[in-house]
C-alpha cells in the first residue's frame, strides 16, 4: 500500500539525526521503501528540503512525505539496500530488526556538483559522497543495474553515457 511501511520505524541515528530502521526482519530482495510519488522539477522544490529528495531523472525529484521513512533514510557507503528501477529501495541482504536501513546516495544522484561529507562508519567509507559518475569503476560494476534507472547508459541507446548537467561535454 503506498505510504505505508509496516516493517520500518524511525529512530535516532547518532550524528545523522534520525534514521529509518527495520522494525522486523527484512529478507534479501524484499521491497523496503518505494519513493514513487509526484515527480517535480528541482526548481519547483524549496532548497531547504533538497536533502530529503530522491532523484528519479535528470532534474526530476520526488519529495517524500515529511516525516515518512523515505524522508529519514540515510546514506551508507556499505549499504544494506540498493535502488531498483526508478523509485524502489530493495534489501540487498537480510536485515535484522533494529538495523538501520540505508542505501548509497551515489547510486541515486546524477548531479555532478553533489558533495556530502560522510561519517557512516563503514570500513570502506568514502568520506565524501559524490554523484554516481564519480564512483570508482569497480564499485559501479558491483552495483551493476542496482542504481537509479536514469543513471544507466542503456536508457539512451545510441547516445552514449547519460548527459551531464554541470559539466557540458565540449567534445
Ligand atoms: Zn561513508
Backbone and ligand atoms as CSV (ligand in chain L), in Angstrom:
chain,resi,resn,atom,element,x,y,z
A,1,UNK,N,N,0.853,-1.199,0.000
A,1,UNK,CA,C,0.000,0.000,0.000
A,1,UNK,C,C,0.893,1.255,0.000
A,2,UNK,N,N,0.646,2.199,-0.852
A,2,UNK,CA,C,1.545,3.358,-0.886
A,2,UNK,C,C,1.531,4.141,0.420
A,3,UNK,N,N,2.723,4.584,0.819
A,3,UNK,CA,C,2.808,5.421,2.008
A,3,UNK,C,C,2.852,4.647,3.311
A,4,UNK,N,N,2.743,3.336,3.252
A,4,UNK,CA,C,2.830,2.575,4.490
A,4,UNK,C,C,4.061,1.679,4.443
A,5,UNK,N,N,4.662,1.449,5.561
A,5,UNK,CA,C,5.862,0.633,5.634
A,5,UNK,C,C,5.873,-0.071,6.977
A,6,UNK,N,N,5.076,-1.138,7.107
A,6,UNK,CA,C,4.937,-1.791,8.416
A,6,UNK,C,C,6.242,-2.365,8.945
A,7,UNK,N,N,7.231,-2.591,8.062
A,7,UNK,CA,C,8.480,-3.183,8.527
A,7,UNK,C,C,9.506,-2.135,8.945
A,8,UNK,N,N,9.136,-0.861,8.875
A,8,UNK,CA,C,10.100,0.201,9.179
A,8,UNK,C,C,9.645,1.035,10.359
A,9,UNK,N,N,10.621,1.583,11.057
A,9,UNK,CA,C,10.307,2.582,12.078
A,9,UNK,C,C,11.389,3.664,12.013
A,10,UNK,N,N,11.079,4.809,12.578
A,10,UNK,CA,C,12.011,5.933,12.563
A,10,UNK,C,C,12.591,6.087,13.959
A,11,UNK,N,N,13.882,6.362,14.043
A,11,UNK,CA,C,14.501,6.497,15.357
A,11,UNK,C,C,15.782,7.292,15.284
A,12,UNK,N,N,16.386,7.560,16.462
A,12,UNK,CA,C,17.624,8.326,16.493
A,12,UNK,C,C,18.772,7.561,15.835
A,13,UNK,N,N,19.606,8.288,15.086
A,13,UNK,CA,C,20.709,7.650,14.350
A,13,UNK,C,C,22.009,8.414,14.580
A,14,UNK,N,N,22.259,8.759,15.841
A,14,UNK,CA,C,23.524,9.409,16.201
A,14,UNK,C,C,23.704,10.741,15.505
A,15,UNK,N,N,24.915,10.927,14.965
A,15,UNK,CA,C,25.253,12.204,14.336
A,15,UNK,C,C,24.382,12.515,13.120
A,16,UNK,N,N,23.796,11.483,12.553
A,16,UNK,CA,C,22.998,11.686,11.346
A,16,UNK,C,C,21.625,12.265,11.661
A,17,UNK,N,N,21.330,12.400,12.955
A,17,UNK,CA,C,19.993,12.866,13.319
A,17,UNK,C,C,19.076,11.664,13.458
A,18,UNK,N,N,18.041,11.653,12.668
A,18,UNK,CA,C,17.164,10.499,12.711
A,18,UNK,C,C,17.399,9.599,11.503
A,19,UNK,N,N,17.016,8.352,11.642
A,19,UNK,CA,C,17.179,7.392,10.555
A,19,UNK,C,C,15.993,6.444,10.495
A,20,UNK,N,N,16.011,5.584,9.494
A,20,UNK,CA,C,14.945,4.598,9.304
A,20,UNK,C,C,15.513,3.218,9.623
A,21,UNK,N,N,14.784,2.483,10.438
A,21,UNK,CA,C,15.264,1.199,10.938
A,21,UNK,C,C,14.277,0.076,10.605
A,22,UNK,N,N,14.826,-1.133,10.528
A,22,UNK,CA,C,13.963,-2.297,10.342
A,22,UNK,C,C,13.223,-2.553,11.654
A,23,UNK,N,N,11.910,-2.664,11.584
A,23,UNK,CA,C,11.111,-2.985,12.768
A,23,UNK,C,C,10.989,-4.498,12.916
A,24,UNK,N,N,11.032,-5.185,11.779
A,24,UNK,CA,C,11.025,-6.648,11.781
A,24,UNK,C,C,12.066,-7.098,10.755
A,25,UNK,N,N,12.344,-8.393,10.714
A,25,UNK,CA,C,13.345,-8.901,9.779
A,25,UNK,C,C,12.896,-8.647,8.332
A,26,UNK,N,N,13.850,-8.225,7.520
A,26,UNK,CA,C,13.584,-7.987,6.102
A,26,UNK,C,C,14.493,-8.921,5.301
A,27,UNK,N,N,13.913,-9.643,4.387
A,27,UNK,CA,C,14.683,-10.638,3.633
A,27,UNK,C,C,15.305,-10.018,2.378
A,28,UNK,N,N,16.404,-10.621,1.868
A,28,UNK,CA,C,17.044,-10.099,0.659
A,28,UNK,C,C,16.049,-10.008,-0.504
A,29,UNK,N,N,16.094,-8.936,-1.217
A,29,UNK,CA,C,15.215,-8.771,-2.377
A,29,UNK,C,C,13.862,-8.177,-2.035
A,30,UNK,N,N,13.598,-8.067,-0.736
A,30,UNK,CA,C,12.298,-7.531,-0.321
A,30,UNK,C,C,12.241,-6.009,-0.522
A,31,UNK,N,N,11.079,-5.531,-0.927
A,31,UNK,CA,C,10.888,-4.086,-1.068
A,31,UNK,C,C,10.920,-3.440,0.317
A,32,UNK,N,N,11.796,-2.456,0.475
A,32,UNK,CA,C,11.919,-1.773,1.767
A,32,UNK,C,C,11.121,-0.473,1.753
A,33,UNK,N,N,11.265,0.269,0.662
A,33,UNK,CA,C,10.547,1.535,0.558
A,33,UNK,C,C,10.410,1.891,-0.916
A,34,UNK,N,N,9.296,2.471,-1.278
A,34,UNK,CA,C,9.095,2.914,-2.657
A,34,UNK,C,C,8.915,4.428,-2.642
A,35,UNK,N,N,9.819,5.119,-3.339
A,35,UNK,CA,C,9.763,6.581,-3.386
A,35,UNK,C,C,8.761,7.101,-4.414
A,36,UNK,N,N,7.997,6.200,-5.000
A,36,UNK,CA,C,7.034,6.643,-6.013
A,36,UNK,C,C,6.176,7.767,-5.460
A,37,UNK,N,N,5.994,8.796,-6.262
A,37,UNK,CA,C,5.197,9.935,-5.827
A,37,UNK,C,C,5.249,10.997,-6.897
A,38,UNK,N,N,4.782,12.157,-6.544
A,38,UNK,CA,C,4.757,13.254,-7.502
A,38,UNK,C,C,6.194,13.660,-7.862
A,39,UNK,N,N,6.493,13.637,-9.156
A,39,UNK,CA,C,7.838,13.966,-9.611
A,39,UNK,C,C,7.865,15.424,-10.066
A,40,UNK,N,N,8.807,16.172,-9.485
A,40,UNK,CA,C,8.830,17.607,-9.766
A,40,UNK,C,C,10.189,18.061,-10.267
A,41,UNK,N,N,10.188,19.164,-11.015
A,41,UNK,CA,C,11.440,19.785,-11.419
A,41,UNK,C,C,12.106,20.328,-10.181
A,42,UNK,N,N,13.443,20.249,-10.161
A,42,UNK,CA,C,14.180,20.662,-8.971
A,42,UNK,C,C,13.854,22.113,-8.595
A,43,UNK,N,N,13.625,22.953,-9.599
A,43,UNK,CA,C,13.384,24.366,-9.299
A,43,UNK,C,C,12.038,24.602,-8.631
A,44,UNK,N,N,11.168,23.614,-8.668
A,44,UNK,CA,C,9.866,23.742,-8.002
A,44,UNK,C,C,9.942,23.311,-6.535
A,45,UNK,N,N,11.130,22.813,-6.145
A,45,UNK,CA,C,11.278,22.295,-4.777
A,45,UNK,C,C,12.155,23.253,-3.973
A,46,UNK,N,N,11.688,23.689,-2.800
A,46,UNK,CA,C,12.493,24.610,-1.975
A,46,UNK,C,C,13.848,23.995,-1.613
A,47,UNK,N,N,14.897,24.809,-1.711
A,47,UNK,CA,C,16.261,24.326,-1.493
A,47,UNK,C,C,16.444,23.674,-0.115
A,48,UNK,N,N,15.722,24.179,0.876
A,48,UNK,CA,C,15.924,23.674,2.239
A,48,UNK,C,C,15.510,22.206,2.388
A,49,UNK,N,N,14.724,21.681,1.453
A,49,UNK,CA,C,14.325,20.275,1.568
A,49,UNK,C,C,14.984,19.395,0.501
A,50,UNK,N,N,15.921,19.951,-0.265
A,50,UNK,CA,C,16.590,19.157,-1.292
A,50,UNK,C,C,17.212,17.890,-0.729
A,51,UNK,N,N,17.751,18.001,0.515
A,51,UNK,CA,C,18.462,16.841,1.059
A,51,UNK,C,C,17.525,15.659,1.350
A,52,UNK,N,N,16.245,15.912,1.337
A,52,UNK,CA,C,15.299,14.820,1.569
A,52,UNK,C,C,14.781,14.222,0.258
A,53,UNK,N,N,15.181,14.848,-0.845
A,53,UNK,CA,C,14.630,14.435,-2.141
A,53,UNK,C,C,15.306,13.182,-2.688
A,54,UNK,N,N,14.557,12.465,-3.482
A,54,UNK,CA,C,15.046,11.266,-4.148
A,54,UNK,C,C,15.025,11.558,-5.644
A,55,UNK,N,N,16.197,11.432,-6.271
A,55,UNK,CA,C,16.280,11.799,-7.694
A,55,UNK,C,C,15.738,10.664,-8.564
A,56,UNK,N,N,14.876,10.998,-9.497
A,56,UNK,CA,C,14.291,9.971,-10.372
A,56,UNK,C,C,14.664,10.184,-11.835
A,57,UNK,N,N,15.190,11.363,-12.141
A,57,UNK,CA,C,15.626,11.628,-13.513
A,57,UNK,C,C,16.474,12.895,-13.456
A,58,UNK,N,N,17.126,13.236,-14.567
A,58,UNK,CA,C,17.901,14.458,-14.570
A,58,UNK,C,C,16.960,15.615,-14.289
A,59,UNK,N,N,17.201,16.294,-13.165
A,59,UNK,CA,C,16.400,17.442,-12.751
A,59,UNK,C,C,14.979,17.112,-12.304
A,60,UNK,N,N,14.673,15.850,-12.125
A,60,UNK,CA,C,13.350,15.486,-11.604
A,60,UNK,C,C,13.510,14.707,-10.297
A,61,UNK,N,N,12.725,15.123,-9.314
A,61,UNK,CA,C,12.881,14.573,-7.970
A,61,UNK,C,C,11.523,14.278,-7.356
A,62,UNK,N,N,11.539,13.319,-6.409
A,62,UNK,CA,C,10.357,13.081,-5.579
A,62,UNK,C,C,10.702,13.562,-4.172
A,63,UNK,N,N,9.829,14.363,-3.612
A,63,UNK,CA,C,9.994,14.769,-2.215
A,63,UNK,C,C,9.093,13.867,-1.379
A,64,UNK,N,N,9.686,12.967,-0.583
A,64,UNK,CA,C,8.848,12.059,0.210
A,64,UNK,C,C,8.013,12.832,1.228
A,65,UNK,N,N,6.931,12.237,1.662
A,65,UNK,CA,C,6.093,12.877,2.678
A,65,UNK,C,C,6.954,13.185,3.898
A,66,UNK,N,N,6.821,14.406,4.411
A,66,UNK,CA,C,7.596,14.831,5.568
A,66,UNK,C,C,7.358,13.880,6.733
A,67,UNK,N,N,8.447,13.392,7.321
A,67,UNK,CA,C,8.323,12.501,8.464
A,67,UNK,C,C,8.141,11.037,8.104
A,68,UNK,N,N,8.081,10.713,6.811
A,68,UNK,CA,C,7.915,9.310,6.383
A,68,UNK,C,C,9.275,8.596,6.434
A,69,UNK,N,N,9.267,7.260,6.403
A,69,UNK,CA,C,10.548,6.533,6.389
A,69,UNK,C,C,11.459,6.973,5.243
A,70,UNK,N,N,10.866,7.314,4.093
A,70,UNK,CA,C,11.673,7.756,2.963
A,70,UNK,C,C,12.365,9.081,3.229
A,71,UNK,N,N,11.742,9.886,4.033
A,71,UNK,CA,C,12.292,11.198,4.414
A,71,UNK,C,C,13.571,11.027,5.221
A,72,UNK,N,N,13.616,9.994,6.060
A,72,UNK,CA,C,14.726,9.819,7.002
A,72,UNK,C,C,15.744,8.765,6.575
A,73,UNK,N,N,15.593,8.178,5.394
A,73,UNK,CA,C,16.509,7.112,5.008
A,73,UNK,C,C,17.892,7.688,4.720
A,74,UNK,N,N,18.879,7.190,5.444
A,74,UNK,CA,C,20.233,7.740,5.364
A,74,UNK,C,C,21.090,7.018,4.337
A,75,UNK,N,N,22.260,7.612,4.136
A,75,UNK,CA,C,23.256,7.043,3.222
A,75,UNK,C,C,24.185,6.100,3.980
A,76,UNK,N,N,24.677,5.066,3.295
A,76,UNK,CA,C,25.798,4.284,3.800
A,76,UNK,C,C,26.715,3.957,2.628
A,77,UNK,N,N,28.028,3.983,2.886
A,77,UNK,CA,C,28.984,3.591,1.844
A,77,UNK,C,C,29.011,2.066,1.690
A,78,UNK,N,N,28.487,1.340,2.685
A,78,UNK,CA,C,28.327,-0.118,2.550
A,78,UNK,C,C,26.881,-0.445,2.891
A,79,UNK,N,N,25.979,-0.135,1.979
A,79,UNK,CA,C,24.545,-0.165,2.281
A,79,UNK,C,C,23.974,-1.582,2.353
A,80,UNK,N,N,22.867,-1.689,3.084
A,80,UNK,CA,C,22.154,-2.972,3.097
A,80,UNK,C,C,20.963,-2.948,2.141
A,81,UNK,N,N,20.783,-1.827,1.453
A,81,UNK,CA,C,19.713,-1.710,0.458
A,81,UNK,C,C,20.286,-1.127,-0.825
A,82,UNK,N,N,19.631,-1.441,-1.922
A,82,UNK,CA,C,20.006,-0.853,-3.213
A,82,UNK,C,C,18.754,-0.335,-3.897
A,83,UNK,N,N,18.980,0.446,-4.933
A,83,UNK,CA,C,17.857,1.009,-5.686
A,83,UNK,C,C,17.596,0.136,-6.905
A,84,UNK,N,N,16.328,-0.155,-7.133
A,84,UNK,CA,C,15.935,-0.929,-8.304
A,84,UNK,C,C,14.937,-0.088,-9.091
A,85,UNK,N,N,15.213,0.058,-10.378
A,85,UNK,CA,C,14.291,0.799,-11.222
A,85,UNK,C,C,14.308,2.277,-10.877
A,86,UNK,N,N,13.133,2.879,-10.955
A,86,UNK,CA,C,13.047,4.328,-10.791
A,86,UNK,C,C,12.937,4.772,-9.338
A,87,UNK,N,N,12.193,4.009,-8.520
A,87,UNK,CA,C,11.881,4.521,-7.180
A,87,UNK,C,C,11.982,3.492,-6.049
A,88,UNK,N,N,12.299,2.233,-6.371
A,88,UNK,CA,C,12.208,1.216,-5.325
A,88,UNK,C,C,13.534,0.983,-4.606
A,89,UNK,N,N,13.463,0.904,-3.291
A,89,UNK,CA,C,14.615,0.570,-2.461
A,89,UNK,C,C,14.394,-0.853,-1.954
A,90,UNK,N,N,15.378,-1.712,-2.233
A,90,UNK,CA,C,15.218,-3.150,-2.013
A,90,UNK,C,C,16.360,-3.650,-1.122
A,91,UNK,N,N,16.057,-4.630,-0.267
A,91,UNK,CA,C,17.091,-5.177,0.622
A,91,UNK,C,C,18.123,-5.964,-0.175
A,92,UNK,N,N,19.388,-5.655,0.081
A,92,UNK,CA,C,20.497,-6.323,-0.598
A,92,UNK,C,C,20.845,-7.623,0.117
A,93,UNK,N,N,20.584,-7.669,1.386
A,93,UNK,CA,C,20.850,-8.845,2.215
A,93,UNK,C,C,19.794,-8.889,3.299
A,94,UNK,N,N,19.878,-9.909,4.149
A,94,UNK,CA,C,18.917,-9.964,5.262
A,94,UNK,C,C,19.196,-8.809,6.233
A,95,UNK,N,N,18.153,-8.138,6.652
A,95,UNK,CA,C,18.295,-7.019,7.593
A,95,UNK,C,C,17.540,-7.395,8.867
A,96,UNK,N,N,18.243,-7.358,9.978
A,96,UNK,CA,C,17.650,-7.781,11.254
A,96,UNK,C,C,16.904,-6.621,11.916
A,97,UNK,N,N,15.937,-6.927,12.759
A,97,UNK,CA,C,15.208,-5.868,13.462
A,97,UNK,C,C,16.164,-4.954,14.223
A,98,UNK,N,N,15.958,-3.666,14.123
A,98,UNK,CA,C,16.808,-2.708,14.833
A,98,UNK,C,C,17.945,-2.172,13.987
A,99,UNK,N,N,18.261,-2.861,12.873
A,99,UNK,CA,C,19.313,-2.352,11.985
A,99,UNK,C,C,18.803,-1.159,11.200
A,100,UNK,N,N,19.676,-0.188,11.020
A,100,UNK,CA,C,19.288,0.944,10.185
A,100,UNK,C,C,19.298,0.511,8.720
A,101,UNK,N,N,18.279,0.902,7.981
A,101,UNK,CA,C,18.271,0.633,6.543
A,101,UNK,C,C,18.848,1.854,5.827
A,102,UNK,N,N,19.688,1.608,4.838
A,102,UNK,CA,C,20.358,2.706,4.147
A,102,UNK,C,C,20.723,2.273,2.738
A,103,UNK,N,N,20.820,3.249,1.869
A,103,UNK,CA,C,21.335,2.958,0.532
A,103,UNK,C,C,22.456,3.942,0.242
A,104,UNK,N,N,23.166,3.705,-0.840
A,104,UNK,CA,C,24.295,4.553,-1.213
A,104,UNK,C,C,23.755,5.718,-2.041
A,105,UNK,N,N,23.824,6.925,-1.471
A,105,UNK,CA,C,23.266,8.089,-2.172
A,105,UNK,C,C,23.904,8.274,-3.560
A,106,UNK,N,N,25.142,7.830,-3.700
A,106,UNK,CA,C,25.796,7.976,-5.010
A,106,UNK,C,C,25.077,7.178,-6.100
A,107,UNK,N,N,24.282,6.197,-5.697
A,107,UNK,CA,C,23.564,5.406,-6.706
A,107,UNK,C,C,22.232,6.066,-7.062
A,108,UNK,N,N,22.007,7.252,-6.518
A,108,UNK,CA,C,20.757,7.972,-6.771
A,108,UNK,C,C,20.993,9.366,-7.343
A,109,UNK,N,N,22.247,9.839,-7.264
A,109,UNK,CA,C,22.493,11.237,-7.602
A,109,UNK,C,C,23.246,11.358,-8.923
A,110,UNK,N,N,22.660,12.100,-9.857
A,110,UNK,CA,C,23.296,12.333,-11.142
A,110,UNK,C,C,23.825,13.748,-11.283
A,111,UNK,N,N,23.585,14.547,-10.268
A,111,UNK,CA,C,24.042,15.941,-10.294
A,111,UNK,C,C,25.510,15.974,-9.885
A,112,UNK,N,N,26.386,16.374,-10.809
A,112,UNK,CA,C,27.823,16.240,-10.561
A,112,UNK,C,C,28.350,17.197,-9.509
A,113,UNK,N,N,27.595,18.225,-9.159
A,113,UNK,CA,C,28.038,19.144,-8.124
A,113,UNK,C,C,27.764,18.634,-6.719
A,114,UNK,N,N,27.125,17.472,-6.628
A,114,UNK,CA,C,26.741,16.951,-5.321
A,114,UNK,C,C,27.966,16.536,-4.504
A,115,UNK,N,N,27.986,16.953,-3.244
A,115,UNK,CA,C,29.072,16.586,-2.356
A,115,UNK,C,C,28.543,16.585,-0.930
A,116,UNK,N,N,28.720,15.465,-0.237
A,116,UNK,CA,C,28.215,15.350,1.133
A,116,UNK,C,C,29.266,14.637,1.974
A,117,UNK,N,N,29.649,15.256,3.085
A,117,UNK,CA,C,30.595,14.599,3.993
A,117,UNK,C,C,29.944,13.356,4.567
A,118,UNK,N,N,30.713,12.287,4.703
A,118,UNK,CA,C,30.138,11.044,5.219
A,118,UNK,C,C,30.895,10.562,6.442
A,119,UNK,N,N,30.139,10.190,7.454
A,119,UNK,CA,C,30.720,9.562,8.624
A,119,UNK,C,C,29.920,8.308,8.933
A,120,UNK,N,N,29.636,7.531,7.892
A,120,UNK,CA,C,28.728,6.386,8.055
A,120,UNK,C,C,29.347,5.279,8.909
A,121,UNK,N,N,30.670,5.325,9.071
A,121,UNK,CA,C,31.311,4.346,9.940
A,121,UNK,C,C,31.666,3.039,9.258
A,122,UNK,N,N,31.287,2.880,7.996
A,122,UNK,CA,C,31.629,1.641,7.284
A,122,UNK,C,C,33.138,1.588,7.054
A,123,UNK,N,N,33.669,0.366,6.992
A,123,UNK,CA,C,35.106,0.188,6.793
A,123,UNK,C,C,35.565,0.877,5.500
A,124,UNK,N,N,34.749,0.755,4.486
A,124,UNK,CA,C,35.102,1.342,3.189
A,124,UNK,C,C,34.498,2.715,2.966
A,125,UNK,N,N,34.273,3.456,4.065
A,125,UNK,CA,C,33.639,4.785,3.921
A,125,UNK,C,C,34.457,5.659,2.977
A,126,UNK,N,N,33.765,6.302,2.041
A,126,UNK,CA,C,34.450,7.140,1.057
A,126,UNK,C,C,34.697,8.557,1.585
A,127,UNK,N,N,34.225,8.862,2.791
A,127,UNK,CA,C,34.411,10.170,3.469
A,127,UNK,C,C,33.637,11.314,2.811
A,128,UNK,N,N,33.630,11.341,1.506
A,128,UNK,CA,C,32.819,12.327,0.790
A,128,UNK,C,C,31.989,11.568,-0.234
A,129,UNK,N,N,30.700,11.827,-0.211
A,129,UNK,CA,C,29.795,11.155,-1.143
A,129,UNK,C,C,29.539,12.101,-2.305
A,130,UNK,N,N,29.732,11.599,-3.511
A,130,UNK,CA,C,29.529,12.430,-4.696
A,130,UNK,C,C,28.553,11.740,-5.643
A,131,UNK,N,N,28.457,12.278,-6.841
A,131,UNK,CA,C,27.493,11.737,-7.801
A,131,UNK,C,C,27.886,10.332,-8.267
A,132,UNK,N,N,26.962,9.684,-8.934
A,132,UNK,CA,C,27.209,8.350,-9.488
A,132,UNK,C,C,28.421,8.360,-10.413
A,133,UNK,N,N,28.524,9.421,-11.212
A,133,UNK,CA,C,29.603,9.491,-12.197
A,133,UNK,C,C,30.978,9.429,-11.543
A,134,UNK,N,N,31.056,9.859,-10.289
A,134,UNK,CA,C,32.348,9.925,-9.608
A,134,UNK,C,C,32.743,8.597,-8.960
A,135,UNK,N,N,31.847,7.628,-8.948
A,135,UNK,CA,C,32.160,6.353,-8.289
A,135,UNK,C,C,33.276,5.631,-9.042
A,136,UNK,N,N,34.162,4.936,-8.295
A,136,UNK,CA,C,35.176,4.127,-8.967
A,136,UNK,C,C,34.492,3.081,-9.856
A,137,UNK,N,N,35.137,2.759,-10.974
A,137,UNK,CA,C,34.531,1.833,-11.937
A,137,UNK,C,C,34.213,0.469,-11.315
A,138,UNK,N,N,35.105,0.007,-10.410
A,138,UNK,CA,C,34.844,-1.319,-9.835
A,138,UNK,C,C,33.593,-1.310,-8.961
A,139,UNK,N,N,33.357,-0.195,-8.294
A,139,UNK,CA,C,32.155,-0.095,-7.463
A,139,UNK,C,C,30.905,0.022,-8.351
A,140,UNK,N,N,31.012,0.791,-9.410
A,140,UNK,CA,C,29.901,0.852,-10.373
A,140,UNK,C,C,29.587,-0.546,-10.888
A,141,UNK,N,N,30.652,-1.300,-11.148
A,141,UNK,CA,C,30.477,-2.663,-11.644
A,141,UNK,C,C,29.766,-3.535,-10.629
A,142,UNK,N,N,30.105,-3.350,-9.351
A,142,UNK,CA,C,29.476,-4.169,-8.306
A,142,UNK,C,C,28.006,-3.801,-8.137
A,143,UNK,N,N,27.685,-2.529,-8.256
A,143,UNK,CA,C,26.275,-2.131,-8.164
A,143,UNK,C,C,25.505,-2.568,-9.408
A,144,UNK,N,N,26.200,-2.608,-10.537
A,144,UNK,CA,C,25.549,-3.028,-11.776
A,144,UNK,C,C,24.315,-2.197,-12.045
A,145,UNK,N,N,23.204,-2.877,-12.290
A,145,UNK,CA,C,21.947,-2.186,-12.612
A,145,UNK,C,C,21.192,-1.771,-11.358
A,146,UNK,N,N,21.756,-2.044,-10.159
A,146,UNK,CA,C,21.078,-1.707,-8.906
A,146,UNK,C,C,21.353,-0.257,-8.522
A,147,UNK,N,N,21.066,0.635,-9.435
A,147,UNK,CA,C,21.173,2.073,-9.199
A,147,UNK,C,C,19.945,2.708,-9.841
A,148,UNK,N,N,19.703,3.984,-9.538
A,148,UNK,CA,C,18.542,4.644,-10.135
A,148,UNK,C,C,18.589,4.497,-11.656
A,149,UNK,N,N,17.459,4.098,-12.227
A,149,UNK,CA,C,17.409,3.707,-13.635
A,149,UNK,C,C,17.921,4.806,-14.562
A,150,UNK,N,N,17.679,6.058,-14.203
A,150,UNK,CA,C,18.067,7.134,-15.108
A,150,UNK,C,C,19.581,7.252,-15.268
A,151,UNK,N,N,20.341,6.659,-14.330
A,151,UNK,CA,C,21.797,6.742,-14.382
A,151,UNK,C,C,22.405,5.726,-15.336
A,152,UNK,N,N,21.618,4.751,-15.742
A,152,UNK,CA,C,22.154,3.681,-16.573
A,152,UNK,C,C,22.202,4.119,-18.032
A,153,UNK,N,N,23.362,3.911,-18.676
A,153,UNK,CA,C,23.529,4.375,-20.051
A,153,UNK,C,C,22.515,3.756,-21.009
A,154,UNK,N,N,22.041,2.567,-20.714
A,154,UNK,CA,C,21.127,1.877,-21.624
A,154,UNK,C,C,19.842,2.661,-21.834
A,155,UNK,N,N,19.620,3.630,-20.950
A,155,UNK,CA,C,18.391,4.386,-21.042
A,155,UNK,C,C,18.336,5.249,-22.309
A,156,UNK,N,N,19.517,5.598,-22.821
A,156,UNK,CA,C,19.545,6.433,-24.019
A,156,UNK,C,C,20.332,5.703,-25.098
A,157,UNK,N,N,19.752,4.678,-25.675
A,157,UNK,CA,C,20.508,3.847,-26.613
A,157,UNK,C,C,21.033,4.686,-27.776
A,158,UNK,N,N,22.291,4.418,-28.123
A,158,UNK,CA,C,22.883,5.104,-29.266
A,158,UNK,C,C,23.373,6.506,-28.939
A,159,UNK,N,N,23.169,6.939,-27.701
A,159,UNK,CA,C,23.577,8.304,-27.358
A,159,UNK,C,C,24.686,8.332,-26.318
A,160,UNK,N,N,25.284,7.179,-26.088
A,160,UNK,CA,C,26.412,7.141,-25.162
A,160,UNK,C,C,25.957,7.268,-23.731
A,161,UNK,N,N,26.878,7.633,-22.863
A,161,UNK,CA,C,26.553,7.707,-21.437
A,161,UNK,C,C,25.556,8.826,-21.157
A,162,UNK,N,N,24.928,8.784,-19.976
A,162,UNK,CA,C,23.938,9.819,-19.652
A,162,UNK,C,C,24.558,11.213,-19.762
A,163,UNK,N,N,23.787,12.150,-20.211
A,163,UNK,CA,C,24.320,13.501,-20.373
A,163,UNK,C,C,24.640,14.115,-19.015
A,164,UNK,N,N,25.562,15.037,-19.022
A,164,UNK,CA,C,25.977,15.673,-17.778
A,164,UNK,C,C,25.216,16.980,-17.619
A,165,UNK,N,N,24.983,17.325,-16.369
A,165,UNK,CA,C,24.250,18.567,-16.117
A,165,UNK,C,C,25.188,19.741,-15.891
A,166,UNK,N,N,26.222,19.503,-15.064
A,166,UNK,CA,C,27.038,20.635,-14.636
A,166,UNK,C,C,28.351,20.732,-15.391
A,167,UNK,N,N,28.670,19.737,-16.175
A,167,UNK,CA,C,29.926,19.781,-16.922
A,167,UNK,C,C,29.641,19.428,-18.374
A,168,UNK,N,N,29.192,20.379,-19.137
A,168,UNK,CA,C,28.782,20.114,-20.516
A,168,UNK,C,C,29.911,19.484,-21.320
A,169,UNK,N,N,29.572,18.548,-22.126
A,169,UNK,CA,C,30.547,17.869,-22.964
A,169,UNK,C,C,30.905,18.773,-24.136
A,170,UNK,N,N,32.136,19.221,-24.130
A,170,UNK,CA,C,32.549,20.150,-25.188
A,170,UNK,C,C,33.143,19.423,-26.388
A,171,UNK,N,N,33.264,18.105,-26.276
A,171,UNK,CA,C,33.917,17.331,-27.341
A,171,UNK,C,C,33.019,17.048,-28.455
L,1,ZN,ZN,ZN,30.537,6.575,4.361
